[in-house]
Amino acid sequence: MNALREQLLILITTPVYIIVIGLEILLSNYQHRKLYTWKDTAANVYLMLLNAGIDVLFRAIYLIILEYFYLHRLLSFSNIAAYWIMLLITEDFLYYWLHRFDHEIRFFWAVHVTHHSSEHMNFTVGFRSSVFQPLYRFIYFIPLALCGFRPLDTIFIYSATQIWGIFVHTELIKKMGWLEYILVTPSHHRVHHASNPKYLDKNMGMFLIIWDQLFGTFQPELSDKDYQQKKYGLTKPIQKLTSITIVFHEWINILKDISRKDISWKIKWKYILGPPGWSHDGSSLTSNQLRESEKRKSDTLNIVEAKNTQFEVVS
């Protein structure tokens, strides 16, 4: 039954994806906006296929593990509606923390960075997967099995919310009214993919935006007048983009950092488990440090402008 549900999802969504992507390409070309490139789209498909292949190969293993915890479940549901509603909410909650740790721990960022490496924002970027995430994603869903949610149902709900997660990758949809307060919208997710300091590591949710609002990672999309034009991609773009570096470049950087002989093991572990961008000598900066640096520059500029204005008034 669960396998049938997943097959139906694929059968229904595949033609929808094709139509929606085709319409986005036509509209962006009509508006003379370069939302797509052949090279970037090919990379998105390549990363999606790698992720799907690993997921298929590893699925039997993580299903056995989840099934073990389900057999030792602590709760059970008698109301079907309550079961599915609670599964949707709790799965989305746990995915928020999975996604947040992917951003805040460099070891996991090395996996997730592939999704953020595109300098474009279009529907195909939603398929630009974190290649190795299937190897550990199931760990976050163990509490669901213990709470009485069947593993195959969890996978189905994850797949269903991912459909929404794909459709928020677009620049063509602006604001969505009252839905902005409840769901992750294209506006919220453009912020998530932007590499401007104010936007880094914000709006981590997949389906519901309430987790970001509750846990301090929410950032509304600002107009270019109020902040600055959004720039997509990484703060430090991949220098040489190949089929290997697009997947492994951050692992290569980690290896270079921990191979240094002039640092202690404590510092080496922080290069692995600390936040992305952390460095012991200030040669690179974390998201928070980049935000603080931008704020200092802004405050300094405001002070200078205020003094100049005051000077002009006095003169």
N, C-alpha and C positions, 0 to 999 in steps of 0.2 A: 504493500500500500504506500509506504513512504517513498520507495524507489519510483513508483508510478507518479507520485506528486512531483518529485524532482524532475522526472522526464517531461511532465506536463509544463512545468515552469520553463524548461529549456525550449520546448516546442512553441510555447506562447510568446516568450520574450525574444527569441532569435529574430523572427521577422519584424518585431517591433523595433529592436535595436537597429536593424538594417534600414528601416524606413526613417527613424528619427535621425540617425547619423547622416543619411542621404539628404534629408531636409536641412540639417544644420550646415552641411557642405554647400548646398545650393544658396541658402540665405547668407552665409558668410561671404561667398563669392559675389552675390548680388550687392552686398553692402561694402565690397572691396576690403574685407577684413581677412587677414592671413591667420585664420584659426587652425588650419591644417597644413602639414607638410607630409610628403610621402615618407621621408626618413623617420619622422617622429611617429607616424601612424604605424609603420612597420615595426618599430621598437615596441610600441604598445602591444601589438599582436604577439610578438616574440616573447615578451615577458609574461603575457597571459598564458601562452601555451606551456611555458616552463612551469609556471605555478600550478596549472591544471594537471600536468603530468605528475608532478610530485604529490599533489593531493590524491590523485587516483591511486598511485602506487602505495601511499602511506595510509590510505583510508581504513583498510582492514585492521591495521595495527591500532590506530587511535579509537576505532569503534569498539574493539575488544576491551581497551582500557576504560573507556567511558561506560561500557556495558557492565564491567566489574563494579564500578561505583554505583551504577543504577540498581544493581542487584542488592546493594547494601544501603539503599536509599533510606532517608530519615523521614520523608513525608510522602503523602500520596494525595491525589486529587479525585474527587467524585464528580465535580462540576466541569463539564467539557469546556464551556465558555471561559470559566475562570482559569482553567489549565492553559489554554492558548493565549489568553491576554497576559497572564503572568509570565509565560515563557517568552513572549515578545518583549516585555518590559525588562525582565531580568537578563535575557540574552543581550539586549542592547546596552544595558548597564555594564555588563562584564566586558563587552566589546569596547566600550569607552575606555576602560582601564587597560585592556590589551593595547589599544591604539596609543593611549597616553604613554605607557611604558616604552612602546616602540619609538616614541619621540624623545623620551627623557633618559634612556639608558643606551649608551653608544653601541653596545653589543647587538641590541635589537634594532637600533637605527640602521646598522649596517645591512640589515635585511630589508627594512621598510623604505630605505632611501631610494630604491628603484622607482617606487610609486611617485616620488616627488622630483625625479630628475628631469621630467619634461618641462620645457619652457613655454608650453602651450596649454590652453585650457579648452578642451572640447570633450564630447562624449566618449571618444575612444581612450582618453586618459583614464577614465574609470576602469578600463580593462588592464591598465598598466600595473600589474600586480606586484606585491611583495613576494618574491619568488619562493623563499624558504619558510614563509610564515606557517604553512600547513604542518610543519614539523613540530611546532610548539603551541599553535593556537588552541588546540584541544584542551590544554592544561587549564586555560581560563574557563572552560566549560564544565570542568569536573564538579564544581558546586551545583550546577544545574542538574547533573545526574543524581547527586546526593539529595537534591530537593524533590526528586521524583519525576523529572522530565526525561522522557525517552531520548537516547542519543540521536536516533534518526530524525526525531522531531526537532531537536536542536539544530541539526544540520540543515533541515528544511527551512526553519525560521531564519537562520543565518543567510542562507541563499536568497530568501525572499527579501530581507532587508538590504542585501547587497544590490538588488535590482534598483532600489531607490538610491543607493549609494552611487550607482553608475550614472543615473540621470541628473545628479546635482553637479556633474562636471560640465558646465557650460557657461558661456558669457552672454548668451542670447536671452536668458530669462533673468530679469532684474530682481525686483522684490515681489514677494508672494503674500502681501497683506498680513492678516492675523496669523497665518501659518508660520511666519517668521518667529513667533513666540513659542512654538511647539515643536516643529520639525526642523531637521537640518535642511536648509534650502540651498539653491545654487549661490545665493549671496553669501551665506555662511561659509560654504565650501570654497569659494574663491579666496576668501580670507585664509583658509587653512592651507591652500596651495601657494599663497604669495610668500615671497622671500624677504619682503620689507620687514625691518625689525619689529614694528608694532604688531605684525600679523603672525610672527613665528610661533609655532606650537599652540595655536589657538583653534577652537571649534573642532574638537576631536570626535564628536559623536558621529554615528552612522545614520541613525534614523531620527532619534529624538535629540533636540538641542538642550533639553532641561539639565542634562548631566553637566554640560559645560557651564551653564548658569549657576548650578549648585556648587561646583568645585573650582570655580575661579579661572576657567580657561576660555570663557566666552569673550569674543571681540566682534562687534558689529562691523560691517563693511562701511568704510568711509568714502565720501566723494573725493575725487582728485583735488578739489579745492581745499577740503578740510585736512587732507593728509598728503598723499603723493600717489602717483599712478602705480598700480600693482605690477610687480615684476614676478613672474612665475619661475619655478625651478629652484635650484640650490643656491645658497649664499656663495658657495665656491663651485662653479660649474665643473663638470668632468673635463679635464684637459684633452684627453684623447678618447673619443667615444668609439668603442668597438663592442662586439657581442659579448666579450669577456669583461671589459672594464665597466660596462653599464650595470653588471650584476655584482662584481667583486671589488669595485674601486675603493669602497670604504673599508673592506676587510684588508686590502693592501695597505691603506693608510694606517690602520690599527697596527698591523704587523711592523710597519716602519717605526711607529711611535714606541712600541714595547721592545723593539730591538736595540734601542739606544742604550749604550753602556754607561752613560753619565747620570742615570736616574735610578732611584731605588725601586724595589718591588712594589712598595705601597703606591708609588706614583704610576707604575706600570698597570696595576690593577685599576687605578682611577681612569687611565686611558681606555680601559675596556668597559668598565661599569659606570663610569661617570657620565655626565651629560655630554651629548655631541658638541664638539667645539671646545671642550675644556682643554686647557694646556697649563703646564706647571710654570711656564715662562711668559705667558701672555701672547704667544705667537699666533694663537687662534682664540676666538671668543665663543662663549655659549650664547644661546638665544637671549637670556636675561642680561648678560653683559652687553650684547649688541643693543638691546633696548635702553639700558642705562646710558650707554655711550651716545646714542641718538638723542636721548632726553637732555643730557648735559650740553650737547651742541645746540639743541633747540633753545634751552634756557639761556645760554651764552648769547645766542643770536638775538633773543628777545630783549636781553639787557642792553646790548649794543644799540638796537633799534630804538629802545626807550630813551637812552642817553642822547642819541642823535636827534630824536624828536624834541627832547627837552632843550637841547642846544639851539635848534632852529627856532623854537618859541621865544627863548631868551634873546636871541639875536634879532 
